[in-house]
Amino acid sequence: MPMDRFRANPLAPRPFSRYAIDMTERSPALRAYAMLAFVMLFWAGNSIVGRAVRDDIPPFTLAFVRWTGALVILLPIAWRGLVRDKAALIAGWKPVLALGLIGVSGFNGLLYWGLHHTTATNGLLLQAATPALVLVCNALFFRDRAGGWQVAGVTLSTIGVLLVVTHADLGVLAGFRLGKGDILILGAVLAWSIYTSLLRIRPAISQASFLFATFLIAALAMLPLAVWEWHAAPPIHWHPAVIGAFAYVAILPSLIAYYLFNSAVEMIGAGRAGQTISLMPLFGAGLAAALLDEPLHGYHLAGMALILGGIAMTALLQRRPAP
């Protein structure tokens, strides 16, 4: 296969090598993992904000304002690219529509809705299933077979997540029961896993154009639900924390995080990128310690070691699948 193909199309699969990250790939891969660390920090904050303002902002209103605000900020940045990518967007409207509905509108709507009806602990427990579900989606949609090191790494990271979220008390798992909010969070986890896996089919357009298109789809999808909330739910209690929540969700976990996540998936693949979801409970614990003066314990450190060890195992030792 000629190398010119890879230079012409950045979304095309890279040449296969014996190991997932060789000397020529190490620097881009490290950059991708650094980007994903910021993504998980911003998304951990997103879950905390969504839970904190549940009594002030209805879930679909929060999602609608989130994507509308992101669109307003993104438009002057993406305008030239949108004009240039117009034909490719029209030709690839089906995958763009699917990705916008599943990974932007569906995921966030279900997440915010679920956070109104379940605890943060349950939400983190359920989101621990994301890395494994990404591998399942890759196998179902593209017949990708996860390598032994990748399965081992995902398993190790998942154990670390459970250790952090349960506070090293396995009795929490024994007492876990699925409620309405938990089912909604599971739906969000499934939507995000599908989105992560299907990112490889998006049109070869600029990141700004792709983000604008999917954010627009999400805003339009959330609009009728938000209008319904404005008539059925109590009015929003406006105060500085609510305004700050709107600003935060529109910028950091939306505009910046989606750009970084999508770029990282292109660089290291859906499976490795999806595994970094395991970092969210660690960042959540760190934010709770910094903002709420909650103490850090030994199980936080043990969980961190397992999570980082699992990610490193996958990144450094996983072999690429055969063509």
C-alpha positions as CSV (number, residue, x, y, z in Angstrom):
1,M,0.0,0.0,0.0
2,P,1.6,3.3,-1.0
3,M,2.5,5.7,1.7
4,D,1.0,8.6,-0.2
5,R,-2.4,7.4,0.8
6,F,-1.6,8.1,4.4
7,R,-0.3,11.6,3.7
8,A,-3.4,12.5,1.6
9,N,-6.0,11.2,4.1
10,P,-5.2,11.7,7.8
11,L,-8.2,9.5,8.7
12,A,-6.8,6.5,6.8
13,P,-5.4,3.6,8.9
14,R,-1.7,4.0,9.6
15,P,0.8,1.3,8.4
16,F,0.9,-1.7,10.7
17,S,3.8,-2.3,12.9
18,R,4.7,-5.0,15.4
19,Y,3.8,-2.9,18.5
20,A,1.1,-0.3,18.9
21,I,3.5,2.5,19.6
22,D,7.0,2.4,18.1
23,M,9.7,5.0,18.2
24,T,8.2,7.0,15.3
25,E,4.7,7.0,16.8
26,R,5.6,7.6,20.5
27,S,5.6,11.4,20.4
28,P,2.1,11.8,18.8
29,A,0.7,9.1,21.1
30,L,2.0,10.8,24.2
31,R,0.5,14.0,22.9
32,A,-2.8,12.3,22.4
33,Y,-2.8,10.9,26.0
34,A,-2.0,14.3,27.3
35,M,-5.0,15.7,25.4
36,L,-7.2,13.0,26.7
37,A,-6.1,13.8,30.3
38,F,-7.5,17.3,29.9
39,V,-10.7,15.9,28.3
40,M,-11.4,13.7,31.3
41,L,-10.7,16.5,33.7
42,F,-13.2,18.7,31.9
43,W,-15.8,15.9,31.7
44,A,-15.4,15.0,35.4
45,G,-16.2,18.7,36.1
46,N,-19.2,18.4,33.7
47,S,-20.7,15.6,35.8
48,I,-20.1,17.5,39.0
49,V,-21.7,20.6,37.5
50,G,-24.7,18.6,36.1
51,R,-25.3,17.1,39.5
52,A,-24.8,20.3,41.4
53,V,-27.4,22.4,39.4
54,R,-30.0,19.6,39.1
55,D,-32.4,21.6,41.3
56,D,-31.8,24.9,39.4
57,I,-31.6,23.9,35.7
58,P,-33.7,21.2,33.9
59,P,-31.5,18.6,32.2
60,F,-32.5,19.3,28.5
61,T,-32.4,23.0,29.1
62,L,-28.8,22.6,30.3
63,A,-27.9,20.5,27.3
64,F,-29.6,23.0,24.9
65,V,-27.8,26.0,26.4
66,R,-24.5,24.0,26.3
67,W,-24.6,23.3,22.6
68,T,-26.1,26.7,21.6
69,G,-23.4,28.5,23.6
70,A,-20.7,26.3,22.0
71,L,-22.1,27.1,18.5
72,V,-22.0,30.8,19.1
73,I,-18.3,30.6,20.2
74,L,-17.4,28.2,17.4
75,L,-19.0,30.0,14.5
76,P,-16.4,32.6,13.8
77,I,-13.7,30.0,14.1
78,A,-15.3,27.4,11.9
79,W,-16.9,29.7,9.2
80,R,-14.2,29.5,6.6
81,G,-13.8,25.7,7.1
82,L,-17.6,25.3,6.7
83,V,-17.6,27.0,3.4
84,R,-14.6,24.9,2.2
85,D,-16.1,21.6,3.6
86,K,-19.7,22.2,2.4
87,A,-19.6,19.6,-0.3
88,A,-18.1,17.0,1.9
89,L,-20.6,17.7,4.7
90,I,-23.5,17.3,2.3
91,A,-22.1,14.1,0.8
92,G,-21.4,12.6,4.3
93,W,-24.6,13.9,6.0
94,K,-25.6,10.4,7.2
95,P,-22.6,9.7,9.4
96,V,-22.6,13.3,10.6
97,L,-26.2,13.1,11.6
98,A,-25.8,9.8,13.3
99,L,-22.7,11.0,15.3
100,G,-24.4,14.2,16.2
101,L,-27.6,12.5,17.5
102,I,-25.8,9.6,19.3
103,G,-22.6,11.1,20.7
104,V,-23.5,14.7,21.3
105,S,-27.3,15.0,21.7
106,G,-28.1,11.5,23.0
107,F,-25.2,11.0,25.3
108,N,-25.4,14.4,27.0
109,G,-29.2,14.5,27.2
110,L,-29.3,11.1,28.9
111,L,-26.4,11.9,31.2
112,Y,-27.9,15.1,32.5
113,W,-31.3,13.5,32.8
114,G,-29.8,10.5,34.7
115,L,-27.9,12.8,37.1
116,H,-31.3,14.2,38.2
117,H,-32.3,10.7,39.4
118,T,-29.2,8.9,40.6
119,T,-26.1,9.5,42.7
120,A,-22.7,10.6,41.5
121,T,-21.3,7.3,42.8
122,N,-23.7,5.2,40.7
123,G,-23.0,7.3,37.7
124,L,-19.3,6.8,38.0
125,L,-19.8,3.0,38.5
126,L,-21.8,2.7,35.3
127,Q,-19.4,4.9,33.3
128,A,-16.6,2.4,34.2
129,A,-18.2,0.1,31.6
130,T,-17.3,2.5,28.8
131,P,-13.9,1.1,27.8
132,A,-15.1,-2.4,27.5
133,L,-18.2,-1.3,25.6
134,V,-16.0,0.5,23.1
135,L,-14.1,-2.7,22.4
136,V,-17.5,-4.5,21.9
137,C,-18.7,-1.9,19.5
138,N,-15.4,-2.1,17.5
139,A,-15.9,-5.8,17.2
140,L,-19.6,-5.5,16.2
141,F,-19.3,-2.7,13.7
142,F,-15.8,-3.3,12.3
143,R,-14.8,-6.8,13.3
144,D,-11.9,-5.5,15.3
145,R,-10.4,-8.1,17.7
146,A,-9.0,-6.7,20.9
147,G,-5.6,-8.0,21.7
148,G,-4.8,-9.7,25.0
149,W,-2.8,-6.8,26.4
150,Q,-5.7,-4.4,25.6
151,V,-8.2,-6.6,27.4
152,A,-5.9,-7.0,30.3
153,G,-5.3,-3.2,30.4
154,V,-9.0,-2.4,30.3
155,T,-9.7,-4.9,33.0
156,L,-6.9,-3.5,35.2
157,S,-8.2,0.1,34.8
158,T,-11.8,-1.0,35.5
159,I,-10.7,-2.6,38.8
160,G,-9.0,0.7,39.6
161,V,-12.2,2.6,38.9
162,L,-14.2,0.3,41.1
163,L,-11.7,0.7,43.9
164,V,-11.9,4.5,43.8
165,V,-15.7,4.7,43.4
166,T,-16.6,2.1,46.1
167,H,-14.0,3.5,48.5
168,A,-12.4,0.0,48.5
169,D,-15.7,-1.4,50.0
170,L,-17.0,-4.2,47.8
171,G,-20.2,-4.2,49.8
172,V,-21.2,-1.1,47.8
173,L,-21.4,-3.3,44.7
174,A,-23.5,-5.9,46.5
175,G,-26.0,-3.2,47.5
176,F,-26.2,-1.7,44.0
177,R,-29.6,-1.6,42.4
178,L,-30.6,-0.2,39.1
179,G,-33.1,2.7,39.2
180,K,-34.5,5.1,36.7
181,G,-31.4,7.4,36.7
182,D,-29.0,4.4,36.5
183,I,-30.8,3.1,33.4
184,L,-30.5,6.6,31.8
185,I,-26.8,6.7,32.6
186,L,-26.4,3.2,31.0
187,G,-28.1,4.6,27.9
188,A,-25.6,7.5,27.9
189,V,-22.6,5.1,28.3
190,L,-23.9,3.0,25.4
191,A,-24.4,6.1,23.2
192,W,-20.9,7.3,24.0
193,S,-19.3,3.9,23.3
194,I,-21.1,3.8,19.9
195,Y,-20.0,7.4,19.1
196,T,-16.3,6.6,19.9
197,S,-16.3,3.5,17.8
198,L,-18.0,5.2,14.8
199,L,-15.8,8.3,14.7
200,R,-13.7,6.5,12.1
201,I,-16.5,6.9,9.5
202,R,-16.9,10.7,9.8
203,P,-16.1,12.7,6.6
204,A,-12.6,13.8,6.1
205,I,-13.3,17.5,7.0
206,S,-11.8,19.9,9.5
207,Q,-12.4,19.3,13.2
208,A,-14.1,22.8,13.4
209,S,-16.5,21.9,10.6
210,F,-17.3,18.5,12.1
211,L,-17.8,20.0,15.6
212,F,-20.1,22.8,14.3
213,A,-22.3,20.3,12.4
214,T,-22.7,17.9,15.3
215,F,-23.2,20.7,17.8
216,L,-25.9,22.2,15.6
217,I,-27.6,18.8,15.3
218,A,-27.5,18.4,19.1
219,A,-28.9,21.9,19.7
220,L,-31.8,21.3,17.3
221,A,-32.5,17.9,18.9
222,M,-32.5,19.4,22.4
223,L,-34.7,22.5,21.5
224,P,-38.2,20.8,21.6
225,L,-37.3,19.0,24.8
226,A,-36.1,22.2,26.4
227,V,-39.2,24.1,25.2
228,W,-41.3,21.3,26.9
229,E,-39.3,21.8,30.1
230,W,-39.9,25.6,30.0
231,H,-43.7,24.9,30.2
232,A,-43.7,21.8,32.5
233,A,-40.8,22.4,34.9
234,P,-40.3,25.1,37.5
235,P,-38.5,28.2,36.2
236,I,-34.8,28.5,36.4
237,H,-33.4,30.0,39.6
238,W,-31.0,32.6,38.2
239,H,-27.9,33.3,40.3
240,P,-24.1,33.4,39.6
241,A,-23.6,29.7,40.0
242,V,-26.2,29.0,37.3
243,I,-24.6,31.5,34.9
244,G,-21.2,29.9,35.7
245,A,-22.5,26.4,35.0
246,F,-23.8,27.5,31.6
247,A,-20.5,29.1,30.7
248,Y,-18.5,26.1,31.9
249,V,-20.5,23.4,30.1
250,A,-20.5,25.4,26.8
251,I,-16.7,25.9,26.7
252,L,-14.6,23.3,28.5
253,P,-16.4,20.0,28.3
254,S,-18.0,20.9,24.9
255,L,-16.0,23.0,22.6
256,I,-12.5,22.2,23.9
257,A,-13.0,18.6,25.1
258,Y,-14.8,17.3,22.0
259,Y,-12.1,18.8,19.8
260,L,-9.3,17.2,21.8
261,F,-11.2,13.8,22.1
262,N,-11.9,13.5,18.4
263,S,-8.4,14.5,17.5
264,A,-7.0,11.9,20.0
265,V,-9.2,9.1,18.5
266,E,-7.7,9.9,15.1
267,M,-4.2,9.6,16.6
268,I,-4.4,6.4,18.7
269,G,-7.7,4.8,17.9
270,A,-11.1,4.4,19.6
271,G,-10.1,1.5,21.9
272,R,-7.2,3.3,23.6
273,A,-9.0,6.7,23.7
274,G,-12.1,5.1,25.2
275,Q,-10.0,3.5,27.9
276,T,-9.0,6.9,29.3
277,I,-12.6,7.3,30.5
278,S,-11.3,5.4,33.5
279,L,-9.5,8.6,34.6
280,M,-12.7,10.5,35.3
281,P,-13.3,9.1,38.8
282,L,-9.7,10.1,39.7
283,F,-10.2,13.6,38.5
284,G,-13.6,13.7,40.2
285,A,-12.0,12.7,43.5
286,G,-9.3,15.4,42.9
287,L,-11.9,18.1,42.2
288,A,-13.9,17.1,45.3
289,A,-10.7,17.4,47.4
290,A,-9.8,20.8,45.9
291,L,-13.3,22.3,45.8
292,L,-15.1,20.6,48.7
293,D,-12.2,19.8,51.0
294,E,-12.9,16.1,50.8
295,P,-9.9,14.1,51.9
296,L,-7.9,11.7,49.7
297,H,-7.3,8.2,51.0
298,G,-5.1,5.3,50.3
299,Y,-7.6,3.6,48.0
300,H,-7.4,6.7,45.7
301,L,-3.7,6.1,45.3
302,A,-4.2,2.4,44.8
303,G,-6.9,3.0,42.2
304,M,-4.8,5.6,40.4
305,A,-1.9,3.1,40.2
306,L,-4.3,0.4,38.7
307,I,-5.9,2.8,36.2
308,L,-2.7,4.3,35.0
309,G,-1.1,0.9,34.9
310,G,-3.9,-0.4,32.7
311,I,-3.7,2.5,30.3
312,A,0.1,2.2,30.1
313,M,-0.2,-1.6,29.4
314,T,-2.6,-1.0,26.5
315,A,-0.6,1.9,25.1
316,L,2.8,0.3,25.3
317,L,2.3,-3.4,24.9
318,Q,-0.8,-3.9,22.7
319,R,0.0,-5.4,19.3
320,R,-1.7,-4.0,16.3
321,P,-4.3,-6.4,14.7
322,A,-3.4,-8.1,11.5
323,P,-4.6,-6.3,8.3
